[in-house]
Amino acid sequence: MALAVLAAFTVNSCSRTVESGEVGIKTTKFGANPGVQPTELPPGFHLVGIGERIIVYPTRQRTYSYTREANSDGKQNEEICFADMNGLQMCADVNLTLKVRENMAADLYAKWRLPFDDLLDGQIRNDVRSYIAKETEKVPVACSMLQKATTAAATAAAANVDPASVGEDACPGQLIGTGRQAVIQRAFANLQRKWAIEGVDMSQMEWVGTIRYPGPVAEAITARAQAEQATLATRQKVAQATAEADRQIAEARGLAESTRLRAQALRANPEVLRQQEIERWNGMCPLNVKTCIVGGDAKPLVQAE
């Protein structure tokens, strides 16, 4: 019995199980090639010899969240902070979806000598922040009126249209609105290119929620949004009023034209008017009147008895 327990303890302490979605990376202190072994160990049960160690590296796809609030990926603040072209500091939460290529896990570990979670918290997070910062420092949070006018003029010239038709918000190089998506996609392309060489395939990087601007900037953005909504509402009212006026004018013109054509038709066919008068007569003459005259031609309609 004691021998069985000792044997089980020996096996458990000298073995490592690699689960599905993982690979094992063996390091050894002895032999002809000490250090990180170049061949990854597949899922399964592996014995660990004297002077050997097996590090488990995840190869399944996962999404890591760099957030200000603690989550399952990290218990400390890992938000990504950066600045715009004017040096205005701001922060945001970012999601990164990635996986390690099975045939390059050993090379990745040999270079960085870190468990993959530590690599995510360290060098990869630093690169996420660095590449985003390189793109945000090229643009402002929001374009000035001069920048909008310049961009609108350039866009109109390229499209050969009236600058007024481009719109007041024609300034894609800003962090508010759709500009922030363009920024993170450019940063992601650079990040993806770098880590593909290392054996890490990154499939997506995106903002989580909105960018957190400093208080005064956030208030200014809110005020701007409210002003734009008010302007839009005013424009809609003006458009509705204009449409209603156009409708009334069209109806008046239609009625006038209808009246003109009807009068013209009656002048050309006076018997039609007389026929209508006859149809509307109730058959009675005024009291003590023997002859009823209907129409402007003074022709008697009927002789009273």
C-alpha distance (Angstrom), angle and dihedral (degrees) to the residues before:
residue distance angle dihedral
M1 . . .
A2 3.78 . .
L3 3.78 90.5 .
A4 3.83 90.8 52.6
V5 3.81 91.7 51.3
L6 3.80 91.0 47.2
A7 3.80 91.1 49.2
A8 3.82 92.4 49.7
F9 3.80 91.1 48.8
T10 3.78 91.2 49.0
V11 3.83 92.3 50.9
N12 3.82 93.6 47.2
S13 3.78 93.7 47.7
C14 3.79 92.8 46.3
S15 3.81 99.5 45.9
R16 3.79 141.0 65.6
T17 3.78 129.8 -156.7
V18 3.82 117.9 -143.4
E19 3.80 112.5 -156.5
S20 3.80 128.8 -145.7
G21 3.81 110.3 -78.8
E22 3.81 91.2 33.7
V23 3.79 139.4 83.7
G24 3.78 129.4 -152.8
I25 3.78 122.6 -125.2
K26 3.79 114.4 -158.1
T27 3.77 123.6 -152.8
T28 3.79 123.6 -173.2
K29 3.78 135.6 -171.9
F30 3.79 96.5 -157.5
G31 3.77 139.6 46.2
A32 3.77 134.7 57.5
N33 3.85 93.3 -54.5
P34 3.81 110.3 33.0
G35 3.80 120.6 -176.0
V36 3.80 129.2 42.5
Q37 3.78 111.6 -0.3
P38 3.83 113.1 -131.5
T39 3.80 97.1 -136.9
E40 3.82 118.5 79.0
L41 3.81 118.8 -134.8
P42 3.83 114.6 -123.7
P43 3.83 123.8 -132.6
G44 3.80 112.0 -67.3
F45 3.78 143.3 71.0
H46 3.82 116.8 -40.6
L47 3.80 130.7 -176.2
V48 3.79 118.0 -131.4
G49 3.79 114.7 -143.6
I50 3.79 130.0 -156.0
G51 3.78 111.0 -62.7
E52 3.82 91.7 11.1
R53 3.77 131.7 117.1
I54 3.81 131.8 -175.2
I55 3.81 118.8 -148.1
V56 3.80 115.8 -163.3
Y57 3.82 114.9 -137.0
P58 3.83 120.8 -168.5
T59 3.80 114.8 -127.1
R60 3.80 99.3 174.5
Q61 3.80 118.4 105.8
R62 3.77 114.1 -96.0
T63 3.79 140.0 171.3
Y64 3.79 117.0 -131.5
S65 3.80 119.8 -161.6
Y66 3.79 121.2 -148.9
T67 3.82 100.5 -161.2
R68 3.78 139.9 158.9
E69 3.79 92.0 -127.5
A70 3.80 122.6 64.3
N71 3.81 115.2 -97.0
S72 3.80 140.6 161.6
D73 3.82 90.1 -74.0
G74 3.78 97.3 52.0
K75 3.79 140.5 1.7
Q76 3.79 95.7 -149.2
N77 3.78 137.4 61.1
E78 3.83 108.0 -73.4
E79 3.81 99.3 161.7
I80 3.80 117.4 145.5
C81 3.82 114.4 -117.4
F82 3.81 127.5 -166.9
A83 3.81 142.4 147.3
D84 3.79 137.4 -120.2
M85 3.81 126.3 -124.0
N86 3.82 90.4 -81.4
G87 3.80 93.0 53.9
L88 3.79 94.3 -105.6
Q89 3.81 108.4 157.0
M90 3.81 121.3 -136.1
C91 3.82 139.8 154.1
A92 3.79 139.0 -147.3
D93 3.81 142.8 178.1
V94 3.81 117.1 -109.1
N95 3.82 134.5 -164.1
L96 3.80 119.9 -150.3
T97 3.83 122.8 -168.6
L98 3.80 115.8 -160.8
K99 3.81 148.1 137.6
V100 3.81 137.2 -157.6
R101 3.78 117.3 -117.1
E102 3.81 108.3 -118.3
N103 3.80 94.7 -135.2
M104 3.83 93.3 51.8
A105 3.81 102.0 43.8
A106 3.82 92.8 98.2
D107 3.81 92.3 50.9
L108 3.80 90.2 48.2
Y109 3.79 92.3 52.3
A110 3.82 92.5 43.0
K111 3.80 90.2 57.0
W112 3.81 100.5 43.4
R113 3.84 102.6 22.3
L114 3.80 90.4 -149.4
P115 3.80 134.6 120.7
F116 3.79 107.8 -107.3
D117 3.82 94.3 -110.0
D118 3.80 89.1 56.0
L119 3.79 89.1 49.8
L120 3.81 89.3 52.7
D121 3.80 91.7 49.5
G122 3.78 92.9 44.6
Q123 3.78 127.7 27.4
I124 3.82 98.2 12.2
R125 3.81 92.1 49.6
N126 3.80 89.8 48.0
D127 3.80 89.9 53.3
V128 3.82 92.1 47.4
R129 3.79 89.4 53.9
S130 3.81 93.7 42.6
Y131 3.81 96.6 50.3
I132 3.81 93.2 44.8
A133 3.82 90.6 48.7
K134 3.82 91.6 50.7
E135 3.80 89.5 56.9
T136 3.82 99.6 40.5
E137 3.80 92.5 51.2
K138 3.81 87.8 64.2
V139 3.81 94.7 61.6
P140 3.82 139.0 44.8
V141 3.79 125.9 -118.4
A142 3.80 87.9 -115.3
C143 3.78 131.3 2.1
S144 3.77 118.8 -110.9
M145 3.81 120.8 -123.0
L146 3.83 89.1 -101.5
Q147 3.81 91.8 51.6
K148 3.80 90.4 48.9
A149 3.77 92.3 49.9
T150 3.82 92.1 46.9
T151 3.81 92.8 47.9
A152 3.80 92.2 45.5
A153 3.81 90.6 50.8
A154 3.81 92.4 48.8
T155 3.82 92.1 46.7
A156 3.80 91.6 48.1
A157 3.80 92.0 48.1
A158 3.79 91.5 51.3
A159 3.80 91.5 48.9
N160 3.82 93.6 38.8
V161 3.81 92.6 -126.9
D162 3.79 137.0 124.3
P163 3.87 110.5 -76.4
A164 3.81 89.0 -134.5
S165 3.79 89.5 63.7
V166 3.82 92.9 58.8
G167 3.79 93.7 69.9
E168 3.78 136.6 -125.0
D169 3.82 94.5 -88.9
A170 3.80 95.9 55.8
C171 3.80 96.3 130.1
P172 3.81 112.8 108.3
G173 3.81 93.7 174.9
Q174 3.80 97.0 82.8
L175 3.80 134.6 95.5
I176 3.78 96.3 -127.9
G177 3.79 116.9 78.6
T178 3.79 121.0 3.5
G179 3.81 92.8 -18.7
R180 3.80 93.0 81.0
Q181 3.82 90.8 60.6
A182 3.79 91.1 53.1
V183 3.81 89.7 51.2
I184 3.81 95.9 52.1
Q185 3.81 92.8 44.2
R186 3.81 91.4 54.8
A187 3.81 90.2 47.4
F188 3.81 90.7 48.2
A189 3.81 92.8 51.9
N190 3.82 90.4 56.7
L191 3.82 93.1 44.2
Q192 3.80 91.7 47.8
R193 3.81 92.0 50.3
K194 3.81 93.6 51.6
W195 3.80 97.8 47.4
A196 3.81 95.6 42.5
I197 3.81 86.2 70.4
E198 3.82 88.9 53.2
G199 3.81 92.3 52.9
V200 3.83 98.3 -101.9
D201 3.81 114.5 122.8
M202 3.81 112.0 -154.4
S203 3.79 116.3 -165.1
Q204 3.81 104.1 175.4
M205 3.79 144.2 10.0
E206 3.80 121.8 -177.4
W207 3.77 143.6 161.8
V208 3.80 117.0 -98.5
G209 3.80 105.9 -140.5
T210 3.79 119.4 -36.3
I211 3.79 132.4 -31.6
R212 3.81 111.5 -93.9
Y213 3.79 107.3 -126.3
P214 3.82 125.5 -169.9
G215 3.82 113.9 -87.0
P216 3.84 99.0 -100.2
V217 3.81 91.6 46.4
A218 3.80 92.4 48.4
E219 3.81 90.0 50.4
A220 3.80 91.0 48.7
I221 3.82 91.1 49.8
T222 3.81 90.6 49.2
A223 3.81 91.1 49.1
R224 3.79 90.3 48.5
A225 3.80 91.9 50.2
Q226 3.80 90.7 49.8
A227 3.81 91.0 48.9
E228 3.80 91.1 49.3
Q229 3.81 90.7 50.1
A230 3.79 90.6 50.0
T231 3.81 90.3 48.5
L232 3.79 90.8 49.1
A233 3.81 91.2 49.8
T234 3.82 90.5 50.0
R235 3.79 91.2 49.4
Q236 3.78 90.5 50.5
K237 3.81 91.1 51.4
V238 3.80 91.0 48.7
A239 3.79 90.2 48.4
Q240 3.82 91.0 49.7
A241 3.81 91.7 47.9
T242 3.80 91.1 48.1
A243 3.79 91.2 48.9
E244 3.81 91.4 49.5
A245 3.81 91.5 48.6
D246 3.80 90.7 48.8
R247 3.80 89.4 49.9
Q248 3.80 92.7 51.5
I249 3.80 91.7 46.6
A250 3.78 90.3 49.6
E251 3.82 91.0 49.7
A252 3.82 91.7 48.1
R253 3.79 91.4 48.9
G254 3.77 90.3 47.8
L255 3.81 92.0 49.7
A256 3.81 92.0 47.2
E257 3.77 91.9 49.5
S258 3.79 91.2 46.6
T259 3.83 90.7 50.8
R260 3.79 91.7 47.7
L261 3.77 93.2 50.6
R262 3.83 91.8 45.8
A263 3.79 92.3 50.5
Q264 3.79 90.4 47.4
A265 3.78 90.6 50.8
L266 3.82 93.0 49.1
R267 3.81 92.2 48.9
A268 3.78 89.2 52.8
N269 3.83 92.1 45.8
P270 3.84 110.1 34.4
E271 3.81 91.5 167.1
V272 3.82 88.7 67.9
L273 3.80 90.7 60.8
R274 3.84 91.3 47.2
Q275 3.81 89.8 49.2
Q276 3.82 90.1 52.8
E277 3.82 90.5 50.7
I278 3.77 90.8 51.4
E279 3.80 91.3 49.2
R280 3.80 91.6 51.2
W281 3.88 95.4 46.5
N282 3.80 112.7 108.6
G283 3.81 93.8 -149.2
M284 3.83 96.0 -108.7
C285 3.80 129.1 116.6
P286 3.77 123.1 -153.9
L287 3.82 116.2 -91.8
N288 3.89 114.9 -73.5
V289 3.81 90.2 5.6
K290 3.77 113.6 123.8
T291 3.79 98.6 -176.9
C292 3.87 124.3 47.0
I293 3.81 116.0 -154.2
V294 3.80 117.0 -156.6
G295 3.82 123.4 -178.1
G296 3.75 133.2 16.2
D297 3.81 96.9 -79.5
A298 3.85 93.0 74.6
K299 3.78 92.6 -126.1
P300 3.81 112.0 152.4
L301 3.79 112.0 -115.3
V302 3.84 96.8 -162.5
Q303 3.82 138.6 -8.7
A304 3.80 112.6 -126.0
E305 3.86 115.3 -135.1
